[in-house]
Amino acid sequence: MAIVAVTNKIPTEGLEALRAEHEVRAWEHDECISRAECLQLIAGADAVVTLLTEKVDDEFLDAAGPQLRVVANVAVGYNNIDVPACEARGVVATNTPKVLTETTADTAFGLMLMVTRRFGEGERIIRSRTPWQWGMFYLLGMGLQDKTIGIVGMGQIGAAMARRAVAFGMQVVYADEVDAPAELLAGLAARRVSLDELFATADVVSLHCPYLPSTHHLVDAARLAQMKPTAYLVNTSRGPVVDEDALVEALRAGQLAGAGLDVFEKEPQVHEGLLELENVVLLPHLGSATVETRAAMASLAADNVLAVLRGDAPITPVTH
């Protein structure tokens, strides 16, 4: 029987699957585990289940010990894991793709509706008890029909967002390093364009790329300056893909019409400038936050651990 450490609370579906075969040490407090507590918890573990809040680096791997075989991240993104460091030690790293695709695309689409139709502003007016009355020109937003959405990163989530946009009568362009697979593009009539063309022509730019050194501050002052003043930015990928200082300045200057953000550059901190702007919708990283999706993520992470500990290939490994 192996030892499996779980560094933060996860749904019971994942824990029960692990406990059926192995000894489990699980952090079960509501508050997130501290770094010192995390390093203590994982000492001597054969497998570790992590969340994106844990940094898996040399210190982490040293603390676990040489018997560690697998680190299973309960997230599709894995920028918190030093994958080369894991590979150098023979530790398998895994993530949880596909099971959160639809839920995250729902979040991105919800952000797009909220910011383009100014629903956030309207709700704040009601809750603040500010006097208001219906008017022909009151809180006018932008309709989505016949507009163009630009998808940055046409993977599973990007394609799911595009499908929703097409259902609302939007045209789709996308930017990616390679042509997206035909099965992802089915029914989308999507065109692959350069980042320059996408930012210059899209009415909504939706970010779905992974966070890598090459995508750090992909959306910087120069990119934002390319956008139409009537266009909107939506980010449900990772916060550091956007230079938040530049975004605040661009929004203040009217270089774009608004932004919908589920992730932040220095999460959980939020740029003070964003908090001051009415044309920004802010969510506390709710992209995959449904009961069903989080349970599926925990189960997939557990299945990855169990497969590796049995000597089988991981289900969803990550490589660099």
N, C-alpha and C positions, 0 to 999 in steps of 0.2 A: 504494500500500500504506500503510495507516494504522498507527499505533503504539497497541498495546493494553497497558496496565500491569495486572498482577495483583498485588494487594497482600499476598497470603498464599498458602500452598500450597492448591491445589484439585485434585480428581481429574483424571487425565490426559485423560479424555473431553472435558472442557471446554477444556483447553489445546490438545489436538490439533486441535479444530475451529477454534480461533482462529488457530493457527499455519498452518493450511492456506490462510488468506487474508491474514494480516497479520503484521507484526513484533510479537513479544510480548516484553515485559520482565516476567519473573515472579520474585517472591520465592520462593525454593525452599528456604529454611532451615526447620528444625523449629521454632525459636523464632519467636514472633510479631514482626512488623516494628515498629520503634520509630516514633514520630511523625516524627522528623527523617528517618529512612530512607524512610518512606512518601512524604513530601513531595518528596524527591529523586527517588524512583522514578517518580512520576507526572508530573514536569515535562515538558511538551511532548506528553503523550499525547492521542490523539484519543478514547480510550475507557479507562475504568478498571473493573476487576472488583474489588469490595470484599467483605469479610466484615463481620459485625456488630461486629467489634472496631475497625473504622475509623470515625472521625467525619468525615462529609462535610459540611463547613461552609464559610464564606467563605474561611478560611485554606487549606483543602484545594483549593477551586475556583480560588483565586488561584494556588496553586502549580502546578496543572495547566496553566493558561493558557487563553486565549480560544478556542483551537481545539477544546477538549474538547466532545464531542457527547453522550456517554452515560456514566452510572455504573450499573453492573449489580451489584446486591447479591445475594450468594449466600445468601439467607434470605427467608423469607416476611415477617418483620417488617422495618420500615425506619425505626425510631426513631433509628437512627444517622445518618440522612440528613436534612439540612435541605432538604426538597423545595421550599419556596418560593424558597430561594436558588438552587437548580438551575433552576427555571422562569424566574427573573428573568434568568438568563444563557443561556437557550435550551438548557440541558442536560437531556436525558431521563434520568429515574431509573426503574429497573425492579427487580422483585423476583422471587422464585421460588415463587409460590403453587401449591397443589394437589399438586405432586410430593412434598411431605413430609407430606401430610395423614394418611395411614394410620399412618406410622411414629411421628409425634408423638402420635397418639391411642393407639397401643400403649403409649408411654411413660407417658402420663397414667393409663391403665388399670392398668399395672403398679404405678405409685406407689399407686394406690387399693388394690389388693390387698395390697401390702406393708404399708401403714400400718394398714388396717382389720383385717388378720389377724396383725399384729405379727410379720411375717416378718423384718424388720430386726433386731428385738430378739432373736429366736430365733437368727439367724445369728451375731450378736455373741456370744451365750452359747456356741455351739459353738466358734467360733474362739478365744475367750478361755480355752477349756478349763475353764470354770466347771462344777462338778458339777451335774447335773440328772437328773431322772427324770420319766417320764410321770405325769401326774396329772389328775384330772377337771376341775380348775379352773386348770390350769397354762397361762399365757399365753393366756387366752381373748380372742378378738377379736370383731369384729362381722361377721355374714354379710351378704351383699349382697341376697339374695333378698327381694323385697317391700319393699325400702327405696327411698327417693327420692333421685335424683341431681339437683342443681341446676346447670345449665350456664350460666355467665356468658359470653355471646357465642356465639350459635348460627350460627357460620360453618361452613366446611368441616370444620375440625378438631373444633369443638364437636359437630357432627352425627355425626362418626365416633366420638367418645367416647360419645355417646348411644346409637348403634347397639350398641356393645359392652355398654353397661350394660343395655340391653333384653334382649340375649341372656343375661344373667345374672339376669334376672327383676326388674329394677329399673323403677320408674316415673320419668318424665322431666318436669321443669319447666325452663323456661329464661327468662332475662332478656336482653333486647336492646332497642335503640332502636326497632326495627321488627319486624313479624312475619317470621319466617324463611320463605324460599321453600318452596313446597309440596314440591318435589323433595327438599329437605333433610330435611323432616319425615316423609317417607313411611315408614310402618311403626313410627313412634316413639310415636304417641299422646301427643305432648308438648304441654304447656300453657305458654303465655307468661304470666309473672307479674311482679310488681314485684320489684325487688331486695330490698325489705323482706320480702316474703313468701318469696322464695327462701331468704334467709339464715335466716329464722326456722323454716322447715319442712323443709329438705333435710337428709338424713342425710350426704350428701357434697356439698360445693360444689367444682366443678371450673372453673378459670378458663381461658378461651380468648379473651379480648378482646384487641385490640391495645393497645399502650402509647401513649397520647396524653396531652396535658395534662389532659384530662377523666377519664382513668383512673388518674392518678398517685395512689397510696394509696387506690384505690377500696375496698380492704379495709383499713379503719382500725379503731381501737379500738371505735368505735360499731357498725360492721358485725360485728365479731367478737363483741361483746356480744349481738348478736341470735341467734347460733348456739346450737343445743342443745348441752348439755354432752356429749352422746354423738356429736356430728357431727364430720366430718373436712373439712379443706381440702386441695385439690390444686392446684398451680400449675405449668403448663407454658407459660405465656404469656410474660410478662416480669417480672423481679424487682420493679421499682418499683411494680407494680400493688398490691403488699402492703406495708404499713407493718411492717417486720420487728420494730421495737421493740415495737409494739403486739401483734404475733403472739406474741412470746416471753412477754410479760406475760400474755396471755390463756391460753396453754398452761400456764404456771406456776400460774395461778389456777384451772385446770380449767374454763374457759369453753368449751372444745371438747376433743375427745378426742385429736386428733392432726393432723399435717399431713404431706403428701408434696410435696417441692419439687424441681424440676429447674432453677430459675432463682432468682437472688438480687438483692437491691436494689443491692448494691455489687459485683457480680460482677467478678472471681472471688473477692472476699472473701466470707466467710460469717460471719454474725452469731455471735459467741461463745456467746450464749445458746442458739442452735439446736443447736450442737454438744454442749451439755451435756444435752439432753433426749432421753430414750429413746423418746418417742412421736412422733418426727419421722424421716422417711426423707429423705435428702439425696442427690441425684445431681448430677454436674458437667456440667449442661446437655447431656444426651444425647438430647434430644427427637427429633432427626432422624438420629441417629448409626447408620445402617446403610450398608453398602457401596453397596447399590443406590440408596438415597435420595440420599446425598451425590453420587453420580455423576450422577443425574438433575438435581439442583440445579445442579451445575456446567455441565451441558449446556444447561439452560434459560438460565442467565446468559449463556453464550457465544452462544446463538441470539439473545438480545436484542441483544447487541453487534453481531453480524453483520447483523441486520436493520436497525438504525439506520445503520450504516456503509454499507450498500447503498442507503440512502435510503428504506427501507421503514418502515412503522409498527412500533413495538416490540410484542413479543408480550404481555408482561405489564407495562405501565407503571404507575407509582404517581403519584397526584395528591394534593393537599392539600385 
